Amino acid sequence: MKNIFFVGDELVAGHGDPKALGWAGRVAARTLPLGRNLRFHTLAVPGETTAELSSRWDEEALRRVGPDGLKEAENYVLFAIGRHDVAKGVSPTMTRLHLANTLDRASALGFTTMVAGPPPVTASDAQAVAEYAALCDEAAARRAVPFIDMYGPLARHDQWATDMASTGGDVPQQAGYGLMAWLVLHSTWHDWLGLDPAAGDRG
C-alpha cells in the first residue's frame, strides 16, 4: 500500500472550488487509476503558517498510517506551502527553520517527500510571495526534495489572474484549481510515486 498525504492550508482543502475538489482532489482522481494500492489523505488547516504545519502534520499522518504503517506501507507526503508566513509577518529565517524541521522529521519517519510552493494570490504582496516561493524552493533543494513551482507559471497565466480576481484574491475557483492540479501532474509527480502515467490508459 502507498499512503499519499497532502498537507497544507485552505488551498489543499479546495476552498472556493464549486466542485469541492480543489487541486488535491483532481490530482488524486487522475492518479488513482494508475495503482490499486493508493490511499490519499488530505490534512488541511486554513490560515496555517509553516510553524503550525510543522507542529501538527506528523501526529495526524501517523494516526492515519496506523501502528504498522511505517513498516508495511510506503508513505509519501506533499507539503503544499501556503502564503500565510508572509501574511502574518514570519521572518525568512524562521520560515527556513520550520521548513527544515518539517522535512527532517518526514525523513526521520521514512516518508518520501515533495514540496509545492505558494501560488500567487492577489490578496498578498506579490513580491513578498515571490521571494517566499524562492525560499521554499531553496529549502527543498538543500535536502534534495522535489519542488513544484506554483508561483512562476501561475503569475504569468491570465486564466489564473481572472479566476483569482473573481473571488477577491484569496482563493481560486474551478479553473485555478485545475491549473494547480496540472502543475502537480506535469511535475515529477509520477516518477516520485513510482507510477507509469500511461498505465491508466492500458487499464
C-alpha positions in Angstrom: 0.0 0.0 0.0 1.1 3.6 -0.7 -0.2 6.3 1.6 -0.1 9.7 0.0 -0.6 12.8 2.1 -1.4 16.3 1.0 -0.5 18.7 3.8 -1.2 22.4 3.7 -3.7 25.2 4.1 -7.1 26.1 2.7 -5.9 25.6 -0.9 -5.2 21.9 -0.1 -8.8 21.7 1.2 -10.1 23.3 -2.0 -11.9 26.3 -0.5 -13.7 28.3 -3.2 -14.0 25.4 -5.6 -17.6 24.9 -6.7 -16.9 21.3 -7.4 -15.3 20.9 -3.9 -12.3 19.0 -5.3 -9.5 21.6 -5.2 -6.2 20.7 -6.8 -5.6 17.8 -4.4 -8.9 16.1 -5.4 -8.2 16.5 -9.0 -4.7 15.1 -8.7 -5.9 12.1 -6.7 -8.7 11.4 -9.2 -6.2 11.3 -12.1 -3.7 9.2 -10.1 -5.9 6.6 -8.6 -6.4 4.6 -11.9 -2.6 4.1 -12.0 -2.5 1.8 -8.9 -5.0 -0.2 -6.8 -2.9 0.2 -3.7 -3.0 4.0 -3.5 -4.6 5.7 -0.4 -4.9 9.5 -0.4 -5.2 11.6 2.8 -5.8 15.4 2.9 -4.5 17.1 6.0 -5.5 20.8 5.7 -5.7 23.7 8.2 -6.8 27.1 6.8 -4.6 30.0 7.5 -1.7 27.8 8.7 1.9 29.1 8.9 4.9 26.8 8.5 5.4 26.7 12.2 1.8 25.5 12.7 2.2 22.9 9.9 5.4 21.6 11.4 3.9 21.2 14.8 1.0 19.0 13.8 1.4 17.2 10.5 3.3 14.2 11.8 0.9 13.3 14.5 -2.1 13.5 12.1 -0.3 11.4 9.5 0.8 8.8 11.9 -2.7 8.3 13.2 -3.8 7.5 9.6 -0.9 5.3 8.9 -1.6 3.2 11.9 0.8 1.3 14.2 2.1 -1.0 11.5 2.0 1.5 8.6 5.6 2.7 8.9 6.9 -0.8 8.3 4.3 -2.3 6.0 3.3 0.7 3.8 5.1 3.2 1.6 4.4 6.7 2.8 4.6 9.9 0.8 3.9 13.4 1.8 3.5 16.5 -0.4 3.8 19.7 1.7 1.9 22.4 -0.1 3.2 25.6 1.5 0.7 28.4 1.7 1.4 32.1 1.8 0.5 32.7 5.5 4.0 33.2 6.7 4.0 36.3 4.5 0.6 37.4 5.7 1.5 37.0 9.4 4.9 38.5 9.2 7.0 35.4 9.9 10.7 36.2 9.2 12.5 34.3 6.4 14.9 32.9 9.0 12.1 31.3 10.9 10.4 30.1 7.8 13.6 28.3 6.8 13.9 26.7 10.2 10.3 25.5 10.2 10.7 24.0 6.7 13.9 22.3 7.6 12.3 20.8 10.7 9.4 19.6 8.7 11.5 18.0 6.0 13.9 16.5 8.6 11.0 15.0 10.6 9.5 13.5 7.4 12.8 11.9 6.5 13.3 10.5 10.0 9.9 8.8 9.8 10.7 7.3 6.4 8.3 9.4 4.4 9.2 10.2 0.8 8.7 14.0 0.5 7.8 16.6 -2.0 7.2 20.4 -1.6 4.9 22.6 -3.6 5.5 26.3 -3.2 2.8 29.0 -2.7 0.9 30.3 -5.7 0.4 34.0 -6.4 -2.6 35.4 -4.6 -3.7 39.0 -5.2 -4.7 39.4 -1.6 -1.0 39.3 -0.7 2.1 41.4 -1.7 3.3 39.8 -5.0 7.0 40.5 -4.5 6.9 39.1 -0.9 5.2 35.9 -2.1 7.6 35.5 -5.0 10.6 35.8 -2.5 8.8 33.4 -0.2 8.3 30.9 -3.0 12.0 31.1 -3.8 12.8 30.4 -0.2 10.7 27.3 -0.2 12.5 26.1 -3.4 15.8 26.6 -1.7 14.8 24.7 1.4 13.7 21.8 -0.7 16.8 21.8 -2.8 19.1 21.7 0.3 17.6 18.4 1.2 17.3 17.1 -2.4 13.5 17.1 -2.2 11.5 17.6 -5.4 9.9 21.0 -5.7 6.8 22.2 -7.6 6.9 25.9 -8.5 3.3 27.2 -8.3 4.3 30.8 -8.3 6.2 31.4 -11.6 3.8 29.6 -14.0 0.6 31.0 -12.4 1.9 34.6 -12.0 2.1 34.7 -15.8 -1.2 33.0 -16.5 -4.2 35.1 -17.5 -6.8 32.5 -16.5 -5.3 32.3 -13.0 -5.5 36.1 -12.7 -9.1 36.1 -13.9 -10.1 33.3 -11.5 -8.5 35.0 -8.5 -10.0 38.4 -9.3 -13.4 36.8 -9.3 -13.0 35.7 -5.6 -11.3 38.8 -4.2 -7.8 37.3 -4.4 -7.8 34.8 -1.5 -8.6 31.5 -3.2 -9.1 30.3 -6.8 -12.2 28.7 -8.2 -12.6 25.7 -10.6 -10.2 27.0 -13.3 -7.5 28.0 -10.9 -7.5 24.7 -9.1 -7.4 22.9 -12.4 -4.2 24.8 -13.2 -2.7 23.9 -9.9 -3.5 20.3 -10.5 -2.0 20.4 -13.9 1.3 21.7 -12.5 1.4 18.9 -10.0 0.6 16.2 -12.6 3.2 17.6 -15.0 5.9 17.8 -12.4 8.0 14.8 -11.3 4.8 13.5 -9.6 4.5 10.1 -11.3 8.3 9.4 -11.0 8.1 10.4 -7.4 5.4 7.8 -6.7 7.0 5.2 -9.0 4.0 5.2 -11.3 3.6 4.9 -15.0 1.3 7.7 -16.2 0.3 5.5 -19.2 -0.9 2.6 -17.0 -4.4 4.1 -16.7 -4.8 4.2 -20.5 -3.9 0.5 -20.7 -6.3 -0.4 -17.9 
